[in-house]
């Protein structure tokens, strides 16, 4: 855990969030600034700053399994959804904790911009 990380504080229940899924390795919660009707952030509970810091690739498997489950539960698995991960400042990564955005519930345009 990183004491300065907002997502670590959500994992530690120091900051409230609307949880969508939780197990011993992964936490999923609604984004506070949703960009689509369904906008869920899926994070590892362990503090990993960026994709570049990943050493154990099983983390990706765990995160994608949760995103698949959440997409099914939210009813966007049939209509389509987007999974986004940002890496670093130029990509728009605002929180330095690895996280995936699961977006759906409306038509998503390309390029995303």
Secondary structure as UniProt FT lines:
FT   TURN            3..4
FT   HELIX           6..11
FT   TURN            12..13
FT   STRAND          19..22
FT   STRAND          26..30
FT   TURN            32..33
FT   STRAND          38..44
FT   HELIX           51..53
FT   HELIX           58..74
FT   TURN            77..79
FT   STRAND          81..85
FT   HELIX           89..91
FT   STRAND          99..104
//
